Amino acid sequence: MMMLRAGNIVACTACRNLALSSVRVRFRMPLQKLQPLSHAVHHRYSSGSNPPRPPRCPAARQFTSLSRLPPRGQRSQHGGHHYQQRRTFWVARLAARLLKLRYILLGSAVGGGYTAKKTYDEWKDMLPDLSEYTWIVPDFIWELNEHINLEKIASVLPDTEELAKLLPDLEKIGENFTFLRSLLSNGVYLGSEVKGASGLHLLLESSGEPTFKAMENQGSDTSDKQFKKATDKEKIDQLQEELVRTQIKYQRMLERLEKENKELRKVVLQKDDKGIHQRKVKKSLIDMYSEVLDILSDYDSNYNTQDHLPRVVVVGDQSAGKTSVLEMIAQARIFPRGSGEMMTRSPVKVTLSEGPHHVAMFKDSTREFDLGKEEDLAALRHEIELRMRKSVREGQTVSPETISLSVKGPGIQRMVLVDLPGVISTVTTGMAADTKETIFSISKAYMQNPNAIILCIQDGSVDAERSIVTDLVSQMDPQGKRTIFVLTKVDLAEKNLASPSRIQQIVEGKLFPMKALGYFAVVTGKGSSNESIEAIKDYEEEFFQSSNLLKTGMLKAHQVTTKNLSLAVSDCFWKMVRESVEQQADAFKASRFNLETEWKNNYPRLRELDRNELFEKAKNEILDEVISLSQVTPKHWESILQKKLWERVSTHVIENIYLPAAQTMDSGTFNTTVDIKLKQWTDKQLPHKALEVAWETLQEEFARFMAEYKGKDQDDIFDKLKEAVKDESIKRHKWNERALDSLRVIQHNALEDRSITDKPQWDAAIQFMEETLQARLKDTDSVITDMVGPDWKQRWLNWTNRTSEQHIRNETKNELERLLKLHEDHTAYLANDEVTTVRKNLEAKGVEVDPVLIKDTWHQLYRRHFLQKALFHCNLCRRGFYYYQRHFVDSELECNDVVLFWRIQRMLGITANTLRQQLTNTEVRRLEKNVKEVLEDFAEDNEKKVQLITGRRVQLAEDLKKVREIQEKLEAFIEALHKEK
């Protein structure tokens, strides 16, 4: 009662004891202000006439109402000491109930919810703005809305209100947190004796709230001392490790999302392949762009400097890791590898795009290499190496010819890269002398393109001063506006370099004189060619996770790993494409206008046929001409065959068969000699001569049809091509040798027959013999005239004179003619004494003559003499058919020479007929087949077509076609590019 009366003057003794007891409750307010709290807690159930005063502190009232103290008996009013113990007992019970675990759990839950909300907001703020990267998503994703009813799917999903019911009520959690904070801020601090209190304290401290100071708190002094022991360096290390862990965590999260995205895209594309979506799949942007670059590459194989379309040019010193970086971007080991030797011998254009399957394909081939199978990877590497070696000319080491390859797969960044041969400083044994200059010229040709992105690869494991490519790149791009620098083999660099700060200087652009848009550091494996891409990725991630370069801040997180590099290169590539492609399209449009104007002025009435179209036109004309061979009549074939065969064998028949046989004195010897010589001729020479004649006749007729072909579109631009096709077809054509034996039998049987059945055949043989002998006589007279020179009439009319040799031959001729007049039946050869007599007679006239000249002149004179006698005998035999039928019995008229010519004539007719049948039935068709094969081979040989179809007209049409195709494809690409934006 005495304490109640004191009221506002003093606080109760129990409260003073509470402040000094082992419970260690701190007070931030004056002791006088705790009197109402003491009154409310300790005197709630006390009896008296005065009602209890309301508490002044709301917080204390709420806190005591939660305590739920049980009712107790009447407090004794006797003895001050007993009453003091009871008040102390209630204070202990109050503290015990305040510190119950459920209130701590409630506070932890409230604080945890608030912290989770704040962490989620911070994490969401750290995510990059992906609105600018919508173009990365392929076209088919945006087209899904056309085939999938997204509104129907959205209607099935729960609305936001239903979802909100499932989430925790953050407002209520915030209110509870505010209440708890205000409670503790008014002076309550939970001591270290209570489990979980330190966690709540750290939670409030991390939220920015001030900590509560303790009065006489030895536990807090200990924690302060431990906190002061932590140095700034340890804090920085912890923060750096936390940053790396966060980066890796987000990287793994992104990789997981990308993997799920890959699977989704793969499923969608596979459904398209199976025909679930009945639509024509459009080409991707990168495929459309790559087609334009392929056309430009074909348009000018020497790399047209007017082509300013962007592509990523990969340059670097030899063995710097260019190919490895490209393989990491393509996600496959697709290039041949060597230990320190040059492997990239020609530019390789790699078009990277996204697809459901990881495959590779050459531009000029339909074979797909499955990059998930090791045998296909080995076959692809072997094919690339073969193509490189094939493109290198003899005596050279590298080639400017580009090999075009496309790689598709899930998650591959879209871009076009060109891997160039590595820059070398010294030409070694086995290389061409100009290899270094050739590599420099190829690299400069690609880097001179103002829109080309230069991916400069530098080996980090060697001294920077040994680099050659950096000087070359700085010459081509001195401002570094289109260069991306990549430092490879960073793991070896960190291990070997004594000063890691050099790596920092390199990636900050302070060590090399060149400038760049960005600097990256990558690891492309441990150097083994058997490492898989996944193993290299894991090794790269593990290295940077534990590397001091990243922990110490020398390298930034966005500067490492090939994943970040590929994203940056792809982003830069498409940015350059968007900035320059329309300007390039306008340039090709202007070129097209100039070419069309030139064509209209020079070739106004001709169609714009390029080289391939002209070749097809010429091909049709040639095939028509070959078909015309089958329309030649049999009579024409036999006529020309018989004529050409006789021209080929007539000399042999006259000189080797007829003349020797005619020197005999009787018909029996004549016939025997003729039979023997005909048999020998037939066995050895005649069939071969006949086949040669037939083959030559076929060639001449083929050439005649090609020369005389008159079509509506006759064009002399095809002359070279037709001549080449004719020559090559004839060269390839092989006559069927199996007909030789049968032809020999036919000819032998024809020559053995001597029975002339009727008078017309006899007259035909007489006519054939007469024509042959007259032709031979005419040729002989011509030879004699050339030997002796012009006669007196020609000398007077033409004012010509004989030479000294002709004068000698003329005197020799006159002397030999006198000899023939004396001996008309003289043999074909002069005796030695006769030669001596003629020479002495000429010497008597003052003419010195050689015996050889006498014999030569005699041969021609006797030949003329014999032919004149044979013609006279032929005229006598016109009426000799009657004697022939009687076998020349008791007849002075023997016409065995007429029978010989009839046998020859009949053999020619039968042979011509046989050859004609073989020509029309077999050889013409085989020749037509050969012509088709030659045309097909020429169609596949572009170099051959360029050699055979030439001229400004052809080149102008070629340029027009290419420029139009490039312009159309560029416009289609630009339209698709705008749609994607």
Secondary structure, 3 states (H helix, E strand, C coil): CHHHHHCCCCCCHHHHHHHHCCCCCCCCCCHHHHHHHHHHHHCCCCCCCCCCCCCCCHHHHHHHHHHCCCCCCCCCCCCHHHHHHHHHHHHHHHHHHHCCHHHHHHHHHHHHHHHHHHHHHHHHHHCCCHHHHHHHCCHHHHCHHHHCCHHHHHHHCCCHHHHHHHCCCHHHHHHHHHHHHHHHHCCCCCCCCCCCHHHHHHHHHHCCCCCCCCCCCHHHHHHHHHHHHCCHHHHHHHHHHHHHHHHHHHHHHHHHHHHHHHHHHHHHHHHHHCCCCCCCCCCCHHHHHHHHHHHHHHHCCCCCCCCCCCCEEEEEECCCCHHHHHHHHHCCCCCCCCCCCCCCCCCEEEEEEECCCCEEEECCCCCCEECCCHHHHHHHHHHHHHHHHHHCCCCCCCCCCCEEEEEEECCCCCEEEEECCCECCCCCCCCCCCHHHHHHHHHHHHHCCCCCEEEEEEECCCCHHHCCHHHHHHHHCCCCCCEEEEEECHHHHHHHCCCCHHHHHHHCCCCCCCCCCEEEECCCCCCCCCCCHHHHHHHHHHHHHHCHHHHCCCCCHHHECHHHHHHHHHHHHHHHHHHHHHHHHHHHHHHHHHHHHHHHHHCCCCCCCCHHHHHHHHHHHHHHHHHHHCCCCHHHHHHHHHHHHHHHHHHHHHHHHHHHHHCCCCHHHHHHHHHHHHHHHHHHCHHHHHHHHHHHHHHHHHHHHHHHCCCCCCCHHHHHHHHHHHHHHHHHCCCCCCHHHHHHHHHHHHHHCCCCCCHHHHHHHHHHHHHHHHHHHHHHHHHHHHHHCCCHHHHHHHCCCCCHHHHHHHHHHHHHHHHHHHCCCCCCCCCHHHHHHHHHHHHHCCCCCCHHHHHHHHHHHHHHHHHHHHHHHHHHHHHCHHHHHCCCCCCCCCCHHHHHHHHHHHHHHHHHHHHHHHHHHHHHHHHHHHHHHHHHHHHHCHHHHHHHCCCHHHHHHHHHHHHHHHHHHHHHHHHHHHHHC
